[in-house]
Amino acid sequence: MKIVETHSIDNSGYEYDGKGSLTVDVEDDAGNSVSVDISAGEPEDAVFFRDLNGAYKISRAIKLAYEAGKRGEAFEYELIKEAV
């Protein structure tokens, strides 16, 4: 099982500081996968049906990781911090 966490967040200290996205991709050894994406756009877009819609997939990602662990799959984790 592999989990890749990607941070693409602006930390420039200017107007867009803290905006960006966080993505967590979970894939088991059988090729089943779930991608959870949370984005920070304009404040009026920060609702569960736009920028926060990835929150609906969190339980699927947890279940996929749990089942892979029960099967004894090796755990691999990667953190990617992208410059914005």
HUKAZI-V615159 format. One record per pair of residues at least 12 apart in sequence whose ideal C-beta (glycine too) atoms are under 10 Angstrom apart, sorted by the first residue. I is the first residue (numbers start at 0). J is the second residue. D is the distance in whole Angstrom. If there is no record, write none. Layout:
BEGIN
i=I j=J d=D
i=I j=J d=D
END
This chain:
BEGIN
i=0 j=25 d=7
i=0 j=26 d=7
i=0 j=27 d=5
i=0 j=28 d=6
i=0 j=29 d=10
i=0 j=31 d=10
i=0 j=63 d=8
i=0 j=64 d=6
i=0 j=65 d=10
i=0 j=66 d=9
i=0 j=67 d=4
i=0 j=68 d=7
i=0 j=70 d=9
i=0 j=71 d=10
i=0 j=72 d=4
i=0 j=73 d=7
i=0 j=74 d=6
i=0 j=75 d=7
i=0 j=76 d=9
i=1 j=24 d=8
i=1 j=25 d=8
i=1 j=26 d=5
i=1 j=27 d=8
i=1 j=28 d=9
i=1 j=32 d=9
i=1 j=64 d=10
i=1 j=67 d=9
i=1 j=72 d=9
i=1 j=73 d=9
i=1 j=74 d=8
i=1 j=75 d=4
i=1 j=76 d=8
i=1 j=77 d=7
i=2 j=23 d=7
i=2 j=24 d=7
i=2 j=25 d=5
i=2 j=26 d=8
i=2 j=60 d=8
i=2 j=63 d=10
i=2 j=64 d=7
i=2 j=67 d=10
i=2 j=74 d=8
i=2 j=75 d=7
i=2 j=76 d=5
i=2 j=77 d=7
i=2 j=78 d=9
i=3 j=22 d=8
i=3 j=23 d=7
i=3 j=24 d=5
i=3 j=25 d=8
i=3 j=26 d=8
i=3 j=34 d=9
i=3 j=75 d=9
i=3 j=76 d=8
i=3 j=77 d=5
i=3 j=78 d=8
i=3 j=79 d=7
i=4 j=21 d=7
i=4 j=22 d=7
i=4 j=23 d=5
i=4 j=24 d=8
i=4 j=25 d=10
i=4 j=35 d=10
i=4 j=76 d=7
i=4 j=77 d=7
i=4 j=78 d=5
i=4 j=79 d=7
i=4 j=80 d=9
i=5 j=20 d=8
i=5 j=21 d=7
i=5 j=22 d=4
i=5 j=23 d=8
i=5 j=24 d=8
i=5 j=34 d=10
i=5 j=36 d=9
i=5 j=77 d=9
i=5 j=78 d=8
i=5 j=79 d=4
i=5 j=80 d=8
i=5 j=81 d=7
i=6 j=19 d=7
i=6 j=20 d=8
i=6 j=21 d=6
i=6 j=22 d=8
i=6 j=78 d=7
i=6 j=79 d=7
i=6 j=80 d=5
i=6 j=81 d=7
i=6 j=83 d=9
i=7 j=19 d=5
i=7 j=20 d=5
i=7 j=21 d=8
i=7 j=22 d=8
i=7 j=38 d=9
i=7 j=79 d=8
i=7 j=80 d=8
i=7 j=81 d=4
i=7 j=82 d=8
i=7 j=83 d=6
i=8 j=20 d=7
i=8 j=21 d=7
i=8 j=39 d=8
i=8 j=80 d=8
i=8 j=81 d=8
i=8 j=82 d=10
i=8 j=83 d=6
i=9 j=39 d=9
i=9 j=82 d=9
i=9 j=83 d=4
i=10 j=80 d=10
i=10 j=82 d=9
i=10 j=83 d=8
i=11 j=82 d=10
i=11 j=83 d=8
i=15 j=39 d=9
i=15 j=83 d=8
i=17 j=39 d=7
i=18 j=38 d=8
i=18 j=39 d=4
i=18 j=40 d=7
i=18 j=41 d=9
i=18 j=50 d=10
i=18 j=83 d=8
i=19 j=37 d=10
i=19 j=38 d=7
i=19 j=39 d=6
i=19 j=40 d=9
i=19 j=81 d=8
i=19 j=83 d=6
i=20 j=36 d=6
i=20 j=37 d=7
i=20 j=38 d=4
i=20 j=39 d=7
i=20 j=40 d=9
i=20 j=50 d=8
i=20 j=53 d=9
i=20 j=81 d=9
i=20 j=83 d=9
i=21 j=35 d=8
i=21 j=36 d=8
i=21 j=37 d=5
i=21 j=38 d=8
i=21 j=39 d=9
i=21 j=53 d=8
i=22 j=34 d=6
i=22 j=35 d=7
i=22 j=36 d=5
i=22 j=37 d=8
i=22 j=38 d=9
i=22 j=53 d=8
i=22 j=79 d=9
i=22 j=81 d=10
i=23 j=35 d=5
i=23 j=36 d=8
i=23 j=37 d=9
i=23 j=53 d=8
i=23 j=56 d=9
i=23 j=57 d=9
i=23 j=60 d=6
i=23 j=64 d=10
i=24 j=36 d=9
i=24 j=60 d=9
i=24 j=77 d=9
i=25 j=56 d=9
i=25 j=59 d=9
i=25 j=60 d=5
i=25 j=61 d=8
i=25 j=62 d=10
i=25 j=63 d=5
i=25 j=64 d=5
i=25 j=67 d=8
i=26 j=60 d=10
i=26 j=63 d=8
i=26 j=64 d=10
i=26 j=67 d=9
i=26 j=75 d=10
i=27 j=63 d=6
i=27 j=64 d=8
i=27 j=66 d=7
i=27 j=67 d=4
i=27 j=68 d=10
i=27 j=70 d=8
i=27 j=72 d=6
i=28 j=67 d=7
i=28 j=70 d=8
i=28 j=71 d=10
i=28 j=72 d=5
i=28 j=73 d=8
i=29 j=63 d=10
i=29 j=66 d=10
i=29 j=67 d=9
i=29 j=70 d=9
i=29 j=72 d=9
i=31 j=59 d=10
i=31 j=63 d=6
i=31 j=66 d=9
i=31 j=67 d=9
i=32 j=59 d=10
i=32 j=60 d=9
i=32 j=63 d=8
i=33 j=53 d=10
i=33 j=56 d=6
i=33 j=57 d=9
i=33 j=58 d=9
i=33 j=59 d=5
i=33 j=60 d=4
i=33 j=61 d=9
i=33 j=62 d=9
i=33 j=63 d=5
i=33 j=64 d=9
i=34 j=53 d=8
i=34 j=56 d=7
i=34 j=59 d=10
i=34 j=60 d=8
i=35 j=52 d=10
i=35 j=53 d=4
i=35 j=54 d=8
i=35 j=55 d=9
i=35 j=56 d=5
i=35 j=57 d=6
i=35 j=58 d=10
i=35 j=59 d=8
i=35 j=60 d=5
i=35 j=61 d=10
i=36 j=50 d=9
i=36 j=51 d=9
i=36 j=52 d=8
i=36 j=53 d=4
i=36 j=54 d=10
i=36 j=56 d=8
i=37 j=50 d=7
i=37 j=51 d=6
i=37 j=52 d=9
i=37 j=53 d=5
i=37 j=54 d=7
i=37 j=57 d=9
i=38 j=50 d=4
i=38 j=51 d=8
i=38 j=52 d=9
i=38 j=53 d=8
i=39 j=51 d=9
END
